[in-house]
Amino acid sequence: MPDQRTSLRERVASELPYLRRYARAISGSQTLGDAAVREMLEAIIADPEMLGPDGASRLNLFRVFHRIWNPMHAVNIADGLISHLPVKTREAMLLTMVEGFSCAQSAEILSASEDQVRDMIDSAREQLQAQLRASVMIIEDEAIIAMHLRKIVVSLGNTVAGVARTRDEAVAMAKDVLPDLILADISLADGSSGIDAVKDILGEFSVPVIFITAFPQRLLTGERPEPTYLITKPFEPETVTATIWQALLVHRERQPGLAAA
């Protein structure tokens, strides 16, 4: 059976980084998300027929994941914001806005109707935009992309604490403005690394970080700690919007005092 196991892993390997991204986002934890994906992979190795006649397509992998995924494993604090946003609503928002599935595909994945998916997305928009206001710092050396991100951040009712172009500038700025959220590129103006900048910042205080890169595979290798939130360039505003909401939501759930802010 080792040959069959290897063959199946090869077939699904190209989609696993994105499934891990999604699993981490809905669970609010890299550990829980990765464990759920491993459980799914073990299940389809044991029973490849779970994938159906179309095999290891992206849609099928997400569909099988949701047959196995237990929503009770998601971050869920009774007094926090998530208690007002059902897990199914969060899933519908992420499947459509972040993972790029259509409403019809998301409905199939979630075993729901298209109307239900649309209603959940509308509900998420209304609730999250009203409750999640934040000071956002941007680490990005390309002026046009930084301006685009600034526009998205402000359109959600948030403020931009500043834009940094290098590692040193980012670390100094973060200490000064203490942002609620960071959007970070990887390759910066002076050849420094956004990853190193974020490591330095997280050594000082806790803040959710969304990495934005044209090469997500460089971060989603499974060989080292990976970012919970990752957006691929070129990005759609809807993707940035949904990920900002999710990152703030989960971070504030972990700090109940912030949930009422």
N, C-alpha and C positions, 0 to 999 in steps of 0.2 A: 503493500500500500504506500510506501514512501514516494514512489514515482507519481501516483495519483495526487498525493498531497502537494508535491512540488508543482505539478502541472496546474492544479487549481490555483495555487498561490500566484503563479505567473499570469494566469488569465485575469485575475482581479487586481493585480498589483497597481496598475495605472490609476485605478479609482480609489484605492484605499486611503491615500493622503486626504482626499476631499471628504470621504466618509468619516475619517478621524476628526477632521475640522468640524464637521457638523455634529458629531457625537459629543465632542468637547463642549460645543456651544450650548446644546440643549441640556447637558448634564451640569454645566458650570464647572467642570473639573477635567483636567487632562487625564488624571488617573482613572476616573470613572468612565470617561468617554473611550479611552483606549481599551479598557477592560471590556466594554460592551462590544466594540468592534472585534476584539479577539474572540469573544463568545460567538459572535455571528460567523466569523471565519471558521471556527471549529465546527459549528453546526452544518455549514454547507460542505465542509470537507467530509463530514460523516454522512451527509445526505445531499449530494449534488442535485438531486431532483427538486430540492426546494427552490432552485433558481428558475424552474420552469423551462419551457421550450426555447425561449430566447437566450438562455444561458446567462453569463455574467455581465449583462448590460448594466449601465449605471442605474437605470430605473429599477431593475430587479434587485440589485444589491441594497438599495435604500428600502425597497419594499420588504425584503427579508430582514433587514436590520430592525424594522418596525414590528415585525412579527415576534422578535426576540427581546427588543428593548423594553425595559420596565420603567415607566415614567416615575415610579416611586423613588428611583435612584437620583432624580434631579434635585438640584439645590432647591429647597422649599421650606422657608422659615415662615411660620404662621403670621408674624407681625410685619413681614416684609412686603415689597412690591409684587413679588412673584405670586403671592397668595391671591392677588387680584388679576393675575394673568394666567389662565389655565395653560398647562403644559401643551395641550393640543394646539392652542392659539400660537404659542411660541414656535412650535414645530412648523405650522403652516407658514408663519412669517419667514422663518429661516429657509425653508424649502424653496419658496418662491423668490424671495428677495436676495438671498445669498447664494443658494445652490443652483438657481436658474431654472428650476422646474416650472412648467406651466401649471395653472390651477388644476387642469385635468390630471396631469401626472401626479401632482401633490395629493389630489383626492384619492388616486389609486394607492399611493404609498401609505396614506393615513387611513385607508378604508373609510372614506367619507365622501360626501357629494361635493361637486364643484361649488354649489351655492354655500355649503357649510364652510369650505375653505375661504371663499371670498369674504364671508361674514367674519370669520376669525381674523383675517388680515385687516379688515376695516376696524375691528375692535381693538387690535393691537396698536394700530396707528393712533387712534383716539386716546387710548389710555397712556401709552408711553410718551407721546409728545407732550402731554400735559404734566407728567410727573418727573420726567428725566431732564433736568436742566443741569448743565455742567460747564466748567471752565476747561477748555481743551487746548493742549499744546501740540503743535505740529513740528515734527522733525523731518524736513524735506528740503533738498538742495535745488530742485527744479522749480523755478518761480511759477510757471504756469500750473503745475500740479498743485503747488502749495495754495495758489489762489483758488483753484477748483475745490480743494478740500475746505478752505476757509468759507467759501460760499455755502457748501453743504452744511457745515457745522453751524453757521449763523442761521441758516434757513430752519433749523430745528429748534431755534430759540436759545442756543448755547452761545457762549462767548469764546473768543480765541485769545488765549493767554499770551501767545507769542509763537513765532516761527523760527526754528533753529536750523542752521545749514551744516553744522559740524558737530562732532562728538562733544568737544569741550564746551561749545556754545550751548548745546542741549543740556548738558549736566548742570552748568551754571544757571541757566534759565529755569530749569525744573526746581532747583533749590530755592530760587527767588520767588516764583509764582505759585508753587505747589498745586499743579493742575489736578483736576478730577479724572482726566483721561489723556492718554498720549496716542497720537497717530504717528507711526515711525516708519520711515524708509530704511533700507538696509545700507545702500552705498551712498555716502555723503560727499560734500563738495571737495574736501581736502584729502579724500581717499580714506577717511576714517569710517568706522562702522557704526551704523545705527543700533546694531545688536549690542555692541560694547557700551554705547551710550545708555541704552536701556538697562543693562546690567548694573552700571554705576548708579543710575537713578533709583532702581529698585533696592539697592543696598542702603539707600537713605530713607525711603518711605514706600508704602504700598500704594500702587496706582495701576489701574487696568491699562494694558497696552494693546493696540491693534497694529500689527505689522502690515506694511503695504509694499509689495515687491512684484517684479516681473518674473521672478524665478522662485515660485513657492516650493518647488521640489528641493531647493537647497535647505529649506527649514524643516520640511516634513519628511525626514529621512527615517525616523524611528530609532535612530542611533544615539540620540541625546535629548535632553528636555526640549520640547518644542512649544511654540506659542499657541495659546488657546485660540486667539483671534488672528486670522490671517486673510488679507484681501489681495487678490491677484490684479496686477496692472496688465492692460488697461481696465479700469473698473467702471461700474455703473453707479450713479448716485444712490440708487435703491439699495445696492449692496453695502455701501458705506453707511447709509442711514440705519439699516437693520442691524449691522454689526455694532455700531455705536450704541444703539439702544440695548442690545443684548449685553455688551460689556459692562455698561453702567448698571444695568439691572442686576446682574449676577454679583458685581462688586458690592453694591449696596445691600444686597441680601446677606452678604457675609459680614456686614457692619450695620446691624439693626439701627443704630443711632442715626445713620445717614438716611435710612429709608423714609423717615418723616420729614427730611429736610426739604 
